[in-house]
């Protein structure tokens, strides 16, 4: 969901719509924090880097694409 929100911010910027530029940094840092925690948990479980990437690919293939929450709110209105 966070990557989707970041994508929407980029779309707003390219379409010259109103947005808060500080949100880019905040969003990227939130994503980085989440990925760091995820990797720390994998290290605790003894999952090496190669297996981690393999699991990420499998997980990404199983994802059902949905619009980010902010876009869903706009559709409801």
N, CA, C, O and CB atoms as a CASP TS submission, in Angstrom:
PFRMAT TS
TARGET T0000
AUTHOR 0000-0000-0000
METHOD Language model
MODEL 1
PARENT N/A
ATOM      1  N   UNK     1       0.810  -1.199   0.000  1.00  0.00           N
ATOM      2  CA  UNK     1       0.000   0.000   0.000  1.00  0.00           C
ATOM      3  C   UNK     1       0.855   1.267   0.000  1.00  0.00           C
ATOM      4  O   UNK     1       0.509   2.250  -0.654  1.00  0.00           O
ATOM      5  CB  UNK     1      -0.922  -0.004   1.195  1.00  0.00           C
ATOM      6  N   UNK     2       1.962   1.244   0.726  1.00  0.00           N
ATOM      7  CA  UNK     2       2.805   2.440   0.784  1.00  0.00           C
ATOM      8  C   UNK     2       3.431   2.754  -0.569  1.00  0.00           C
ATOM      9  O   UNK     2       3.546   3.919  -0.950  1.00  0.00           O
ATOM     10  CB  UNK     2       3.899   2.264   1.829  1.00  0.00           C
ATOM     11  N   UNK     3       3.832   1.719  -1.289  1.00  0.00           N
ATOM     12  CA  UNK     3       4.413   1.959  -2.612  1.00  0.00           C
ATOM     13  C   UNK     3       3.352   2.510  -3.560  1.00  0.00           C
ATOM     14  O   UNK     3       3.658   3.320  -4.435  1.00  0.00           O
ATOM     15  CB  UNK     3       5.025   0.658  -3.185  1.00  0.00           C
ATOM     16  N   UNK     4       2.116   2.074  -3.388  1.00  0.00           N
ATOM     17  CA  UNK     4       1.022   2.613  -4.195  1.00  0.00           C
ATOM     18  C   UNK     4       0.775   4.079  -3.888  1.00  0.00           C
ATOM     19  O   UNK     4       0.519   4.876  -4.790  1.00  0.00           O
ATOM     20  CB  UNK     4      -0.250   1.815  -3.962  1.00  0.00           C
ATOM     21  N   UNK     5       0.852   4.430  -2.611  1.00  0.00           N
ATOM     22  CA  UNK     5       0.682   5.827  -2.216  1.00  0.00           C
ATOM     23  C   UNK     5       1.798   6.696  -2.798  1.00  0.00           C
ATOM     24  O   UNK     5       1.558   7.813  -3.256  1.00  0.00           O
ATOM     25  CB  UNK     5       0.655   5.952  -0.682  1.00  0.00           C
ATOM     26  N   UNK     6       3.018   6.163  -2.771  1.00  0.00           N
ATOM     27  CA  UNK     6       4.151   6.891  -3.346  1.00  0.00           C
ATOM     28  C   UNK     6       3.948   7.093  -4.846  1.00  0.00           C
ATOM     29  O   UNK     6       4.258   8.154  -5.386  1.00  0.00           O
ATOM     30  CB  UNK     6       5.473   6.138  -3.080  1.00  0.00           C
ATOM     31  N   UNK     7       3.429   6.075  -5.505  1.00  0.00           N
ATOM     32  CA  UNK     7       3.141   6.178  -6.937  1.00  0.00           C
ATOM     33  C   UNK     7       2.104   7.267  -7.204  1.00  0.00           C
ATOM     34  O   UNK     7       2.240   8.037  -8.156  1.00  0.00           O
ATOM     35  CB  UNK     7       2.645   4.829  -7.486  1.00  0.00           C
ATOM     36  N   UNK     8       1.071   7.332  -6.366  1.00  0.00           N
ATOM     37  CA  UNK     8       0.046   8.368  -6.544  1.00  0.00           C
ATOM     38  C   UNK     8       0.624   9.764  -6.345  1.00  0.00           C
ATOM     39  O   UNK     8       0.237  10.702  -7.042  1.00  0.00           O
ATOM     40  CB  UNK     8      -1.113   8.142  -5.570  1.00  0.00           C
ATOM     41  N   UNK     9       1.545   9.905  -5.400  1.00  0.00           N
ATOM     42  CA  UNK     9       2.201  11.202  -5.206  1.00  0.00           C
ATOM     43  C   UNK     9       2.979  11.598  -6.457  1.00  0.00           C
ATOM     44  O   UNK     9       2.970  12.759  -6.867  1.00  0.00           O
ATOM     45  CB  UNK     9       3.145  11.159  -3.983  1.00  0.00           C
ATOM     46  N   UNK    10       3.646  10.625  -7.053  1.00  0.00           N
ATOM     47  CA  UNK    10       4.390  10.915  -8.284  1.00  0.00           C
ATOM     48  C   UNK    10       3.445  11.333  -9.404  1.00  0.00           C
ATOM     49  O   UNK    10       3.748  12.243 -10.176  1.00  0.00           O
ATOM     50  CB  UNK    10       5.214   9.691  -8.719  1.00  0.00           C
ATOM     51  N   UNK    11       2.299  10.663  -9.487  1.00  0.00           N
ATOM     52  CA  UNK    11       1.317  11.035 -10.511  1.00  0.00           C
ATOM     53  C   UNK    11       0.811  12.457 -10.293  1.00  0.00           C
ATOM     54  O   UNK    11       0.667  13.226 -11.243  1.00  0.00           O
ATOM     55  CB  UNK    11       0.135  10.051 -10.507  1.00  0.00           C
ATOM     56  N   UNK    12       0.545  12.798  -9.038  1.00  0.00           N
ATOM     57  CA  UNK    12       0.081  14.154  -8.741  1.00  0.00           C
ATOM     58  C   UNK    12       1.123  15.185  -9.130  1.00  0.00           C
ATOM     59  O   UNK    12       0.799  16.240  -9.674  1.00  0.00           O
ATOM     60  CB  UNK    12      -0.259  14.291  -7.260  1.00  0.00           C
ATOM     61  N   UNK    13       2.385  14.868  -8.843  1.00  0.00           N
ATOM     62  CA  UNK    13       3.458  15.799  -9.183  1.00  0.00           C
ATOM     63  C   UNK    13       3.557  15.972 -10.699  1.00  0.00           C
ATOM     64  O   UNK    13       3.714  17.091 -11.189  1.00  0.00           O
ATOM     65  CB  UNK    13       4.801  15.306  -8.611  1.00  0.00           C
ATOM     66  N   UNK    14       3.466  14.872 -11.434  1.00  0.00           N
ATOM     67  CA  UNK    14       3.598  14.971 -12.887  1.00  0.00           C
ATOM     68  C   UNK    14       2.392  15.652 -13.520  1.00  0.00           C
ATOM     69  O   UNK    14       2.515  16.282 -14.571  1.00  0.00           O
ATOM     70  CB  UNK    14       3.784  13.588 -13.492  1.00  0.00           C
ATOM     71  N   UNK    15       1.228  15.532 -12.888  1.00  0.00           N
ATOM     72  CA  UNK    15       0.022  16.174 -13.409  1.00  0.00           C
ATOM     73  C   UNK    15      -0.114  17.604 -12.890  1.00  0.00           C
ATOM     74  O   UNK    15      -1.094  18.289 -13.182  1.00  0.00           O
ATOM     75  CB  UNK    15      -1.217  15.361 -13.033  1.00  0.00           C
ATOM     76  N   UNK    16       0.879  18.046 -12.119  1.00  0.00           N
ATOM     77  CA  UNK    16       0.903  19.395 -11.542  1.00  0.00           C
ATOM     78  C   UNK    16      -0.315  19.667 -10.653  1.00  0.00           C
ATOM     79  O   UNK    16      -0.845  20.778 -10.620  1.00  0.00           O
ATOM     80  CB  UNK    16       0.969  20.435 -12.656  1.00  0.00           C
ATOM     81  N   UNK    17      -0.741  18.632  -9.941  1.00  0.00           N
ATOM     82  CA  UNK    17      -1.818  18.802  -8.974  1.00  0.00           C
ATOM     83  C   UNK    17      -1.207  19.212  -7.640  1.00  0.00           C
ATOM     84  O   UNK    17       0.007  19.146  -7.446  1.00  0.00           O
ATOM     85  CB  UNK    17      -2.662  17.494  -8.828  1.00  0.00           C
ATOM     86  N   UNK    18      -2.067  19.634  -6.735  1.00  0.00           N
ATOM     87  CA  UNK    18      -1.596  20.084  -5.428  1.00  0.00           C
ATOM     88  C   UNK    18      -1.198  18.879  -4.572  1.00  0.00           C
ATOM     89  O   UNK    18      -1.950  17.910  -4.463  1.00  0.00           O
ATOM     90  CB  UNK    18      -2.686  20.923  -4.713  1.00  0.00           C
ATOM     91  N   UNK    19      -0.009  18.948  -3.966  1.00  0.00           N
ATOM     92  CA  UNK    19       0.468  17.894  -3.077  1.00  0.00           C
ATOM     93  C   UNK    19       1.532  18.474  -2.156  1.00  0.00           C
ATOM     94  O   UNK    19       2.078  19.545  -2.421  1.00  0.00           O
ATOM     95  CB  UNK    19       1.028  16.687  -3.885  1.00  0.00           C
ATOM     96  N   UNK    20       1.822  17.764  -1.080  1.00  0.00           N
ATOM     97  CA  UNK    20       2.861  18.195  -0.143  1.00  0.00           C
ATOM     98  C   UNK    20       4.163  17.501  -0.529  1.00  0.00           C
ATOM     99  O   UNK    20       4.255  16.274  -0.499  1.00  0.00           O
ATOM    100  CB  UNK    20       2.465  17.870   1.343  1.00  0.00           C
ATOM    101  N   UNK    21       5.150  18.283  -0.884  1.00  0.00           N
ATOM    102  CA  UNK    21       6.414  17.700  -1.339  1.00  0.00           C
ATOM    103  C   UNK    21       7.136  16.949  -0.224  1.00  0.00           C
ATOM    104  O   UNK    21       7.926  16.046  -0.502  1.00  0.00           O
ATOM    105  CB  UNK    21       7.319  18.788  -1.892  1.00  0.00           C
ATOM    106  N   UNK    22       6.880  17.304   1.021  1.00  0.00           N
ATOM    107  CA  UNK    22       7.537  16.617   2.134  1.00  0.00           C
ATOM    108  C   UNK    22       7.052  15.176   2.277  1.00  0.00           C
ATOM    109  O   UNK    22       7.715  14.355   2.911  1.00  0.00           O
ATOM    110  CB  UNK    22       7.295  17.376   3.435  1.00  0.00           C
ATOM    111  N   UNK    23       5.906  14.872   1.692  1.00  0.00           N
ATOM    112  CA  UNK    23       5.364  13.514   1.777  1.00  0.00           C
ATOM    113  C   UNK    23       6.250  12.499   1.061  1.00  0.00           C
ATOM    114  O   UNK    23       6.274  11.328   1.441  1.00  0.00           O
ATOM    115  CB  UNK    23       3.960  13.475   1.191  1.00  0.00           C
ATOM    116  N   UNK    24       6.981  12.930   0.025  1.00  0.00           N
ATOM    117  CA  UNK    24       7.864  12.007  -0.686  1.00  0.00           C
ATOM    118  C   UNK    24       8.898  11.413   0.259  1.00  0.00           C
ATOM    119  O   UNK    24       9.068  10.195   0.320  1.00  0.00           O
ATOM    120  CB  UNK    24       8.561  12.719  -1.853  1.00  0.00           C
ATOM    121  N   UNK    25       9.581  12.272   0.992  1.00  0.00           N
ATOM    122  CA  UNK    25      10.608  11.803   1.922  1.00  0.00           C
ATOM    123  C   UNK    25      10.030  10.942   3.024  1.00  0.00           C
ATOM    124  O   UNK    25      10.589   9.902   3.373  1.00  0.00           O
ATOM    125  CB  UNK    25      11.338  12.974   2.526  1.00  0.00           C
ATOM    126  N   UNK    26       8.921  11.376   3.565  1.00  0.00           N
ATOM    127  CA  UNK    26       8.278  10.606   4.640  1.00  0.00           C
ATOM    128  C   UNK    26       7.871   9.221   4.157  1.00  0.00           C
ATOM    129  O   UNK    26       8.090   8.223   4.843  1.00  0.00           O
ATOM    130  CB  UNK    26       7.049  11.352   5.175  1.00  0.00           C
ATOM    131  N   UNK    27       7.276   9.171   2.969  1.00  0.00           N
ATOM    132  CA  UNK    27       6.797   7.904   2.433  1.00  0.00           C
ATOM    133  C   UNK    27       7.971   6.959   2.160  1.00  0.00           C
ATOM    134  O   UNK    27       7.902   5.771   2.477  1.00  0.00           O
ATOM    135  CB  UNK    27       5.984   8.137   1.147  1.00  0.00           C
ATOM    136  N   UNK    28       9.046   7.489   1.570  1.00  0.00           N
ATOM    137  CA  UNK    28      10.211   6.653   1.273  1.00  0.00           C
ATOM    138  C   UNK    28      10.846   6.130   2.561  1.00  0.00           C
ATOM    139  O   UNK    28      11.295   4.985   2.614  1.00  0.00           O
ATOM    140  CB  UNK    28      11.247   7.446   0.454  1.00  0.00           C
ATOM    141  N   UNK    29      10.884   6.966   3.592  1.00  0.00           N
ATOM    142  CA  UNK    29      11.468   6.534   4.864  1.00  0.00           C
ATOM    143  C   UNK    29      10.598   5.476   5.541  1.00  0.00           C
ATOM    144  O   UNK    29      11.117   4.543   6.153  1.00  0.00           O
ATOM    145  CB  UNK    29      11.657   7.736   5.798  1.00  0.00           C
ATOM    146  N   UNK    30       9.278   5.621   5.432  1.00  0.00           N
ATOM    147  CA  UNK    30       8.385   4.612   6.010  1.00  0.00           C
ATOM    148  C   UNK    30       8.583   3.270   5.319  1.00  0.00           C
ATOM    149  O   UNK    30       8.620   2.226   5.970  1.00  0.00           O
ATOM    150  CB  UNK    30       6.912   5.057   5.898  1.00  0.00           C
ATOM    151  N   UNK    31       8.710   3.307   3.988  1.00  0.00           N
ATOM    152  CA  UNK    31       8.938   2.076   3.232  1.00  0.00           C
ATOM    153  C   UNK    31      10.264   1.448   3.649  1.00  0.00           C
ATOM    154  O   UNK    31      10.342   0.237   3.855  1.00  0.00           O
ATOM    155  CB  UNK    31       8.926   2.356   1.710  1.00  0.00           C
ATOM    156  N   UNK    32      11.309   2.272   3.773  1.00  0.00           N
ATOM    157  CA  UNK    32      12.630   1.769   4.164  1.00  0.00           C
ATOM    158  C   UNK    32      12.591   1.145   5.556  1.00  0.00           C
ATOM    159  O   UNK    32      13.204   0.103   5.785  1.00  0.00           O
ATOM    160  CB  UNK    32      13.668   2.900   4.125  1.00  0.00           C
ATOM    161  N   UNK    33      11.871   1.779   6.491  1.00  0.00           N
ATOM    162  CA  UNK    33      11.759   1.226   7.846  1.00  0.00           C
ATOM    163  C   UNK    33      11.088  -0.139   7.825  1.00  0.00           C
ATOM    164  O   UNK    33      11.534  -1.074   8.489  1.00  0.00           O
ATOM    165  CB  UNK    33      10.974   2.183   8.756  1.00  0.00           C
ATOM    166  N   UNK    34      10.012  -0.242   7.056  1.00  0.00           N
ATOM    167  CA  UNK    34       9.289  -1.514   6.987  1.00  0.00           C
ATOM    168  C   UNK    34      10.167  -2.614   6.390  1.00  0.00           C
ATOM    169  O   UNK    34      10.175  -3.742   6.884  1.00  0.00           O
ATOM    170  CB  UNK    34       8.005  -1.355   6.156  1.00  0.00           C
ATOM    171  N   UNK    35      10.903  -2.285   5.331  1.00  0.00           N
ATOM    172  CA  UNK    35      11.776  -3.278   4.708  1.00  0.00           C
ATOM    173  C   UNK    35      12.911  -3.681   5.648  1.00  0.00           C
ATOM    174  O   UNK    35      13.328  -4.839   5.656  1.00  0.00           O
ATOM    175  CB  UNK    35      12.349  -2.733   3.394  1.00  0.00           C
ATOM    176  N   UNK    36      13.409  -2.731   6.437  1.00  0.00           N
ATOM    177  CA  UNK    36      14.473  -3.031   7.391  1.00  0.00           C
ATOM    178  C   UNK    36      13.975  -3.988   8.463  1.00  0.00           C
ATOM    179  O   UNK    36      14.657  -4.956   8.799  1.00  0.00           O
ATOM    180  CB  UNK    36      15.002  -1.742   8.034  1.00  0.00           C
ATOM    181  N   UNK    37      12.805  -3.725   8.996  1.00  0.00           N
ATOM    182  CA  UNK    37      12.233  -4.602  10.027  1.00  0.00           C
ATOM    183  C   UNK    37      11.989  -5.992   9.451  1.00  0.00           C
ATOM    184  O   UNK    37      12.250  -7.000  10.108  1.00  0.00           O
ATOM    185  CB  UNK    37      10.911  -4.009  10.587  1.00  0.00           C
ATOM    186  N   UNK    38      11.491  -6.038   8.230  1.00  0.00           N
ATOM    187  CA  UNK    38      11.239  -7.325   7.569  1.00  0.00           C
ATOM    188  C   UNK    38      12.534  -8.121   7.444  1.00  0.00           C
ATOM    189  O   UNK    38      12.564  -9.314   7.745  1.00  0.00           O
ATOM    190  CB  UNK    38      10.609  -7.108   6.173  1.00  0.00           C
ATOM    191  N   UNK    39      13.594  -7.468   7.004  1.00  0.00           N
ATOM    192  CA  UNK    39      14.880  -8.148   6.829  1.00  0.00           C
ATOM    193  C   UNK    39      15.465  -8.573   8.174  1.00  0.00           C
ATOM    194  O   UNK    39      16.051  -9.651   8.272  1.00  0.00           O
ATOM    195  CB  UNK    39      15.870  -7.237   6.089  1.00  0.00           C
ATOM    196  N   UNK    40      15.317  -7.752   9.205  1.00  0.00           N
ATOM    197  CA  UNK    40      15.806  -8.125  10.535  1.00  0.00           C
ATOM    198  C   UNK    40      15.113  -9.383  11.033  1.00  0.00           C
ATOM    199  O   UNK    40      15.748 -10.250  11.633  1.00  0.00           O
ATOM    200  CB  UNK    40      15.592  -6.978  11.530  1.00  0.00           C
ATOM    201  N   UNK    41      13.821  -9.485  10.789  1.00  0.00           N
ATOM    202  CA  UNK    41      13.080 -10.682  11.202  1.00  0.00           C
ATOM    203  C   UNK    41      13.547 -11.908  10.426  1.00  0.00           C
ATOM    204  O   UNK    41      13.647 -13.001  10.983  1.00  0.00           O
ATOM    205  CB  UNK    41      11.571 -10.476  11.001  1.00  0.00           C
ATOM    206  N   UNK    42      13.834 -11.721   9.131  1.00  0.00           N
ATOM    207  CA  UNK    42      14.338 -12.839   8.332  1.00  0.00           C
ATOM    208  C   UNK    42      15.696 -13.303   8.849  1.00  0.00           C
ATOM    209  O   UNK    42      15.961 -14.504   8.903  1.00  0.00           O
ATOM    210  CB  UNK    42      14.443 -12.439   6.850  1.00  0.00           C
ATOM    211  N   UNK    43      16.547 -12.372   9.224  1.00  0.00           N
ATOM    212  CA  UNK    43      17.867 -12.725   9.756  1.00  0.00           C
ATOM    213  C   UNK    43      17.716 -13.512  11.052  1.00  0.00           C
ATOM    214  O   UNK    43      18.446 -14.477  11.276  1.00  0.00           O
ATOM    215  CB  UNK    43      18.720 -11.456   9.994  1.00  0.00           C
ATOM    216  N   UNK    44      16.776 -13.112  11.907  1.00  0.00           N
ATOM    217  CA  UNK    44      16.524 -13.842  13.153  1.00  0.00           C
ATOM    218  C   UNK    44      16.081 -15.271  12.875  1.00  0.00           C
ATOM    219  O   UNK    44      16.419 -16.188  13.625  1.00  0.00           O
ATOM    220  CB  UNK    44      15.462 -13.121  13.989  1.00  0.00           C
ATOM    221  N   UNK    45      15.323 -15.462  11.794  1.00  0.00           N
ATOM    222  CA  UNK    45      14.838 -16.796  11.440  1.00  0.00           C
ATOM    223  C   UNK    45      15.892 -17.610  10.691  1.00  0.00           C
ATOM    224  O   UNK    45      15.690 -18.796  10.429  1.00  0.00           O
ATOM    225  CB  UNK    45      13.577 -16.685  10.593  1.00  0.00           C
ATOM    226  N   UNK    46      17.006 -16.985  10.348  1.00  0.00           N
ATOM    227  CA  UNK    46      18.079 -17.693   9.665  1.00  0.00           C
ATOM    228  C   UNK    46      17.906 -17.758   8.156  1.00  0.00           C
ATOM    229  O   UNK    46      18.490 -18.624   7.505  1.00  0.00           O
ATOM    230  CB  UNK    46      18.186 -19.072  10.206  1.00  0.00           C
ATOM    231  N   UNK    47      17.121 -16.867   7.597  1.00  0.00           N
ATOM    232  CA  UNK    47      16.903 -16.842   6.151  1.00  0.00           C
ATOM    233  C   UNK    47      18.014 -16.014   5.514  1.00  0.00           C
ATOM    234  O   UNK    47      18.208 -14.848   5.856  1.00  0.00           O
ATOM    235  CB  UNK    47      15.491 -16.258   5.795  1.00  0.00           C
ATOM    236  N   UNK    48      18.746 -16.639   4.576  1.00  0.00           N
ATOM    237  CA  UNK    48      19.831 -15.894   3.934  1.00  0.00           C
ATOM    238  C   UNK    48      19.283 -14.978   2.837  1.00  0.00           C
ATOM    239  O   UNK    48      18.104 -15.039   2.488  1.00  0.00           O
ATOM    240  CB  UNK    48      20.879 -16.865   3.347  1.00  0.00           C
ATOM    241  N   UNK    49      20.157 -14.136   2.306  1.00  0.00           N
ATOM    242  CA  UNK    49      19.748 -13.105   1.351  1.00  0.00           C
ATOM    243  C   UNK    49      19.155 -13.710   0.078  1.00  0.00           C
ATOM    244  O   UNK    49      18.161 -13.212  -0.450  1.00  0.00           O
ATOM    245  CB  UNK    49      20.937 -12.219   0.997  1.00  0.00           C
ATOM    246  N   UNK    50      19.768 -14.780  -0.405  1.00  0.00           N
ATOM    247  CA  UNK    50      19.310 -15.408  -1.647  1.00  0.00           C
ATOM    248  C   UNK    50      17.900 -15.972  -1.495  1.00  0.00           C
ATOM    249  O   UNK    50      17.050 -15.760  -2.360  1.00  0.00           O
ATOM    250  CB  UNK    50      20.275 -16.521  -2.068  1.00  0.00           C
ATOM    251  N   UNK    51      17.650 -16.683  -0.407  1.00  0.00           N
ATOM    252  CA  UNK    51      16.328 -17.242  -0.159  1.00  0.00           C
ATOM    253  C   UNK    51      15.306 -16.128   0.047  1.00  0.00           C
ATOM    254  O   UNK    51      14.157 -16.243  -0.381  1.00  0.00           O
ATOM    255  CB  UNK    51      16.358 -18.173   1.062  1.00  0.00           C
ATOM    256  N   UNK    52      15.728 -15.059   0.699  1.00  0.00           N
ATOM    257  CA  UNK    52      14.842 -13.922   0.925  1.00  0.00           C
ATOM    258  C   UNK    52      14.346 -13.348  -0.398  1.00  0.00           C
ATOM    259  O   UNK    52      13.156 -13.075  -0.556  1.00  0.00           O
ATOM    260  CB  UNK    52      15.560 -12.838   1.735  1.00  0.00           C
ATOM    261  N   UNK    53      15.258 -13.167  -1.344  1.00  0.00           N
ATOM    262  CA  UNK    53      14.869 -12.637  -2.653  1.00  0.00           C
ATOM    263  C   UNK    53      13.945 -13.594  -3.386  1.00  0.00           C
ATOM    264  O   UNK    53      13.006 -13.165  -4.056  1.00  0.00           O
ATOM    265  CB  UNK    53      16.104 -12.358  -3.503  1.00  0.00           C
ATOM    266  N   UNK    54      14.209 -14.885  -3.261  1.00  0.00           N
ATOM    267  CA  UNK    54      13.360 -15.886  -3.906  1.00  0.00           C
ATOM    268  C   UNK    54      11.944 -15.834  -3.327  1.00  0.00           C
ATOM    269  O   UNK    54      10.960 -15.896  -4.065  1.00  0.00           O
ATOM    270  CB  UNK    54      13.961 -17.301  -3.735  1.00  0.00           C
ATOM    271  N   UNK    55      11.854 -15.721  -2.009  1.00  0.00           N
ATOM    272  CA  UNK    55      10.547 -15.631  -1.359  1.00  0.00           C
ATOM    273  C   UNK    55       9.819 -14.349  -1.759  1.00  0.00           C
ATOM    274  O   UNK    55       8.599 -14.350  -1.924  1.00  0.00           O
ATOM    275  CB  UNK    55      10.705 -15.693   0.164  1.00  0.00           C
ATOM    276  N   UNK    56      10.572 -13.254  -1.913  1.00  0.00           N
ATOM    277  CA  UNK    56       9.973 -11.989  -2.351  1.00  0.00           C
ATOM    278  C   UNK    56       9.354 -12.127  -3.735  1.00  0.00           C
ATOM    279  O   UNK    56       8.247 -11.648  -3.980  1.00  0.00           O
ATOM    280  CB  UNK    56      11.023 -10.871  -2.356  1.00  0.00           C
ATOM    281  N   UNK    57      10.075 -12.786  -4.638  1.00  0.00           N
ATOM    282  CA  UNK    57       9.536 -12.971  -5.993  1.00  0.00           C
ATOM    283  C   UNK    57       8.256 -13.788  -5.967  1.00  0.00           C
ATOM    284  O   UNK    57       7.287 -13.445  -6.644  1.00  0.00           O
ATOM    285  CB  UNK    57      10.569 -13.653  -6.896  1.00  0.00           C
ATOM    286  N   UNK    58       8.242 -14.875  -5.186  1.00  0.00           N
ATOM    287  CA  UNK    58       7.037 -15.702  -5.082  1.00  0.00           C
ATOM    288  C   UNK    58       5.881 -14.896  -4.509  1.00  0.00           C
ATOM    289  O   UNK    58       4.745 -14.997  -4.972  1.00  0.00           O
ATOM    290  CB  UNK    58       7.302 -16.940  -4.209  1.00  0.00           C
ATOM    291  N   UNK    59       6.189 -14.095  -3.496  1.00  0.00           N
ATOM    292  CA  UNK    59       5.150 -13.291  -2.854  1.00  0.00           C
ATOM    293  C   UNK    59       4.588 -12.267  -3.828  1.00  0.00           C
ATOM    294  O   UNK    59       3.374 -12.075  -3.886  1.00  0.00           O
ATOM    295  CB  UNK    59       5.703 -12.589  -1.606  1.00  0.00           C
ATOM    296  N   UNK    60       5.459 -11.603  -4.600  1.00  0.00           N
ATOM    297  CA  UNK    60       5.011 -10.587  -5.552  1.00  0.00           C
ATOM    298  C   UNK    60       4.144 -11.186  -6.643  1.00  0.00           C
ATOM    299  O   UNK    60       3.232 -10.524  -7.138  1.00  0.00           O
ATOM    300  CB  UNK    60       6.204  -9.883  -6.173  1.00  0.00           C
ATOM    301  N   UNK    61       4.413 -12.436  -7.029  1.00  0.00           N
ATOM    302  CA  UNK    61       3.613 -13.088  -8.060  1.00  0.00           C
ATOM    303  C   UNK    61       2.217 -13.425  -7.553  1.00  0.00           C
ATOM    304  O   UNK    61       1.288 -13.568  -8.349  1.00  0.00           O
ATOM    305  CB  UNK    61       4.308 -14.351  -8.547  1.00  0.00           C
ATOM    306  N   UNK    62       2.058 -13.551  -6.249  1.00  0.00           N
ATOM    307  CA  UNK    62       0.765 -13.930  -5.689  1.00  0.00           C
ATOM    308  C   UNK    62      -0.097 -12.729  -5.305  1.00  0.00           C
ATOM    309  O   UNK    62      -1.189 -12.902  -4.763  1.00  0.00           O
ATOM    310  CB  UNK    62       0.972 -14.803  -4.484  1.00  0.00           C
ATOM    311  N   UNK    63       0.380 -11.518  -5.579  1.00  0.00           N
ATOM    312  CA  UNK    63      -0.331 -10.310  -5.166  1.00  0.00           C
ATOM    313  C   UNK    63      -1.508 -10.030  -6.095  1.00  0.00           C
ATOM    314  O   UNK    63      -1.393 -10.144  -7.315  1.00  0.00           O
ATOM    315  CB  UNK    63       0.623  -9.108  -5.142  1.00  0.00           C
ATOM    316  N   UNK    64      -2.636  -9.663  -5.503  1.00  0.00           N
ATOM    317  CA  UNK    64      -3.796  -9.206  -6.254  1.00  0.00           C
ATOM    318  C   UNK    64      -3.739  -7.683  -6.262  1.00  0.00           C
ATOM    319  O   UNK    64      -3.679  -7.052  -5.207  1.00  0.00           O
ATOM    320  CB  UNK    64      -5.150  -9.739  -5.632  1.00  0.00           C
ATOM    321  N   UNK    65      -3.757  -7.104  -7.441  1.00  0.00           N
ATOM    322  CA  UNK    65      -3.597  -5.656  -7.566  1.00  0.00           C
ATOM    323  C   UNK    65      -4.886  -4.960  -7.152  1.00  0.00           C
ATOM    324  O   UNK    65      -5.964  -5.254  -7.669  1.00  0.00           O
ATOM    325  CB  UNK    65      -3.209  -5.265  -9.013  1.00  0.00           C
ATOM    326  N   UNK    66      -4.753  -4.025  -6.203  1.00  0.00           N
ATOM    327  CA  UNK    66      -5.872  -3.212  -5.745  1.00  0.00           C
ATOM    328  C   UNK    66      -5.423  -1.768  -5.733  1.00  0.00           C
ATOM    329  O   UNK    66      -4.234  -1.496  -5.567  1.00  0.00           O
ATOM    330  CB  UNK    66      -6.372  -3.660  -4.337  1.00  0.00           C
ATOM    331  N   UNK    67      -6.345  -0.834  -5.905  1.00  0.00           N
ATOM    332  CA  UNK    67      -5.949   0.572  -5.816  1.00  0.00           C
ATOM    333  C   UNK    67      -5.589   0.931  -4.375  1.00  0.00           C
ATOM    334  O   UNK    67      -6.153   0.356  -3.444  1.00  0.00           O
ATOM    335  CB  UNK    67      -7.080   1.491  -6.334  1.00  0.00           C
ATOM    336  N   UNK    68      -4.664   1.869  -4.171  1.00  0.00           N
ATOM    337  CA  UNK    68      -4.298   2.295  -2.823  1.00  0.00           C
ATOM    338  C   UNK    68      -5.494   2.906  -2.094  1.00  0.00           C
ATOM    339  O   UNK    68      -6.444   3.354  -2.737  1.00  0.00           O
ATOM    340  CB  UNK    68      -3.144   3.300  -2.879  1.00  0.00           C
ATOM    341  N   UNK    69      -5.458   2.931  -0.759  1.00  0.00           N
ATOM    342  CA  UNK    69      -6.597   3.427   0.018  1.00  0.00           C
ATOM    343  C   UNK    69      -7.037   4.836  -0.362  1.00  0.00           C
ATOM    344  O   UNK    69      -8.236   5.112  -0.403  1.00  0.00           O
ATOM    345  CB  UNK    69      -6.258   3.398   1.473  1.00  0.00           C
ATOM    346  N   UNK    70      -6.107   5.721  -0.637  1.00  0.00           N
ATOM    347  CA  UNK    70      -6.508   7.092  -0.960  1.00  0.00           C
ATOM    348  C   UNK    70      -7.276   7.147  -2.274  1.00  0.00           C
ATOM    349  O   UNK    70      -8.167   7.982  -2.432  1.00  0.00           O
ATOM    350  CB  UNK    70      -5.281   8.004  -1.035  1.00  0.00           C
ATOM    351  N   UNK    71      -6.950   6.280  -3.209  1.00  0.00           N
ATOM    352  CA  UNK    71      -7.659   6.251  -4.483  1.00  0.00           C
ATOM    353  C   UNK    71      -9.036   5.625  -4.310  1.00  0.00           C
ATOM    354  O   UNK    71      -9.994   6.043  -4.960  1.00  0.00           O
ATOM    355  CB  UNK    71      -6.849   5.478  -5.536  1.00  0.00           C
ATOM    356  N   UNK    72      -9.142   4.628  -3.438  1.00  0.00           N
ATOM    357  CA  UNK    72     -10.441   4.004  -3.178  1.00  0.00           C
ATOM    358  C   UNK    72     -11.407   5.009  -2.566  1.00  0.00           C
ATOM    359  O   UNK    72     -12.598   4.998  -2.878  1.00  0.00           O
ATOM    360  CB  UNK    72     -10.282   2.789  -2.249  1.00  0.00           C
ATOM    361  N   UNK    73     -10.894   5.885  -1.691  1.00  0.00           N
ATOM    362  CA  UNK    73     -11.745   6.899  -1.062  1.00  0.00           C
ATOM    363  C   UNK    73     -12.286   7.860  -2.106  1.00  0.00           C
ATOM    364  O   UNK    73     -13.439   8.283  -2.018  1.00  0.00           O
ATOM    365  CB  UNK    73     -10.967   7.673   0.016  1.00  0.00           C
ATOM    366  N   UNK    74     -11.467   8.210  -3.097  1.00  0.00           N
ATOM    367  CA  UNK    74     -11.904   9.126  -4.148  1.00  0.00           C
ATOM    368  C   UNK    74     -12.992   8.507  -5.011  1.00  0.00           C
ATOM    369  O   UNK    74     -13.893   9.214  -5.462  1.00  0.00           O
ATOM    370  CB  UNK    74     -10.725   9.535  -5.017  1.00  0.00           C
ATOM    371  N   UNK    75     -12.927   7.206  -5.248  1.00  0.00           N
ATOM    372  CA  UNK    75     -13.929   6.537  -6.078  1.00  0.00           C
ATOM    373  C   UNK    75     -15.287   6.492  -5.384  1.00  0.00           C
ATOM    374  O   UNK    75     -16.326   6.552  -6.042  1.00  0.00           O
ATOM    375  CB  UNK    75     -13.471   5.120  -6.421  1.00  0.00           C
ATOM    376  N   UNK    76     -15.280   6.386  -4.047  1.00  0.00           N
ATOM    377  CA  UNK    76     -16.525   6.286  -3.299  1.00  0.00           C
ATOM    378  C   UNK    76     -17.310   7.585  -3.323  1.00  0.00           C
ATOM    379  O   UNK    76     -18.536   7.567  -3.215  1.00  0.00           O
ATOM    380  CB  UNK    76     -16.245   5.887  -1.873  1.00  0.00           C
ATOM    381  N   UNK    77     -16.622   8.714  -3.463  1.00  0.00           N
ATOM    382  CA  UNK    77     -17.297  10.014  -3.414  1.00  0.00           C
ATOM    383  C   UNK    77     -18.048  10.333  -4.666  1.00  0.00           C
ATOM    384  O   UNK    77     -18.663  11.395  -4.764  1.00  0.00           O
ATOM    385  CB  UNK    77     -16.317  11.094  -3.152  1.00  0.00           C
TER
END
